[in-house]
Amino acid sequence: MPAHPREAAPAILLALLLAAASPATAAGPDSFAPMIRRVLPAVVNIRVTETVASQDDPFAFLPPELQQQFRERFHQRKEKMQGAGSGFIIDPSGYIVTNDHVVGNADQIIVDLADGTELPARVVGTDELTDVALIRVNAKGPLPYVAWGDSRSIEVGDWVVAAGNPFGLGGSISAGIVSARGRDIGAGPFDDFLQIDAPINPGNSGGPVFNEQGQVIGVDTAIASPTGASVGIGFAIPAEIASRIVTELREHGSVERGWLGVSVQDNPEAEGRHAQPGVLIAAVDRSGPAIRAGLKPGDVVTAVNGQPVDNARGLIRQIAQSTPGSLVRLTLRRQGREMTLDVTVGRRPKGQG
């Protein structure tokens, strides 16, 4: 699969392709073998073919003012690109979890089961903002599957095991520890990644991260690397988030999120001796639900339905988790005066970051 288009820092390239493994010096269980034998049959390799614009430009020799005209008239040439990723079966009827960036633009998807069976798959639904996708295969009988675990109970230092398809080498296992929780790597408004110390490489995207009981507590999604290969810093979508998204994709084929129609930023007055926590409303969409409720630029939101909000990301998450059409009560400060506003949550537009 191609490298992730986002960057976490100037010298760090985010490569979309992950899993989890550890330093050899760390002390761990005597063996993961019994657990691996139990869960590995549910881990799959995913091969995709997608159509992309050709890199060759037959009109490059023309004057710039004519190039676009000819491209539009003759249409830019397309070519097929092949890629690979990983996934895991969550239901014996053939539902498989992977990453949106693995299958989101695929024309054809082939799933390789652990026993060598090849099955075509179709996309049930994808969610670009969390990089979660759900696909399905039709098998002749029940398939092996794995269960979700509780990612909220995972602590920094806990051992984890990941499985996937690095560099096309299917059925590969790596082990490591959780290095950090709640990582924001600049991938999107809902970043809340588990960081794992692991040699994760291209092809691991969408693979499962297991706890020691063999439950899925994360989905591989990215690595931080100056080269695109592993340097021991990997990121996984917590099961708490991924399982909820998968449920919505299975039921509706898409994810609906709440939306206020505002631009927000952390309150510059939230630090210092006279700190005033909250989230600053920087701008209000002229056609969004916030302006209809009376929200104004310069307002500082301090709570949603009585739950305090300390930063912009927290406010975005709370509103996104609200059902479109539901009513939320915002507590805010306006020109030094505290007040409340009831806002009917809108539906987050497609493509909204």
Secondary structure, DSSP 8 states (H G I E B T S, - for coil): ----S-EEETTEEEES-------TTS---S-SHHHHHHHGGGEEEEEEEEEEE-S--TTTTS-HHHHHHHHHHH---EEEEEEEEEEEE-STT-EEEE-HHHHTT-SEEEEE-TTS-EEEEEEEEEETTTTEEEEEE--SS------B--GGG--TT-EEEEEE-GGG--SEEEEEEEEEEEE--SS-TT--EEEE-----TT-TT-EEE-TTS-EEEEEEEEEESSSS-SS-EEEEEHHHHHHHHHHHHHHSS---EE--EEEEE-TTSSSTT---SEEEEEE-TTSHHHHHT--TT-EEEEETTEE--SHHHHHHHHHTS-TT-EEEEEEEETTEEEEEEEE-EE--TT--
